[in-house]
């Protein structure tokens, strides 16, 4: 069972939340951004994760979907949610994804989909995402790239906080 709201998607990994859900939600998010933005340049998404056991695998799946959609993916590695929100603004990204189970028990995981201002999606966009993810078909329209910003983010976020 998934808990779906404007603040994010949550579920028990392997029992409702898995790689297929991550793949489809990410494709629906990529579709949402493409339909909303008309850019000639490559779209940029920042993505970070927590330290839960399932987070690296979910992140790998989500990065693959974004790259397949021709996005530039800024890989932030392990980062707290506020740092990912900061990174979206700092790197002038079109959006962001935080993979986290937040305050839930360790068997949970989830996703926060962020807007270009680093905040969670507006309720109407989150609603569209929730309604469309099950029908999202994978795209293979372009070659995106993954950019490692693990260390860069740590320095910039520390400077920002202090």
Buried (B, 14 or more C-beta within 10 A) or exposed (E): EBBBEBBBBBBBBEEEBBBEBBBBBBBBBBBBBBEEEEEEEBBBBBBBBBEBEBBBBBBEBBBBBBBBBBBBBBBBBBBEBEBBBBBBBBBEBBBBBBBBBBEBEEBBBBBBBBBBEBEBBEEEBBBBBBEBBEEBEBBEEEEBEBBEBEEBBBEBBEEEEE
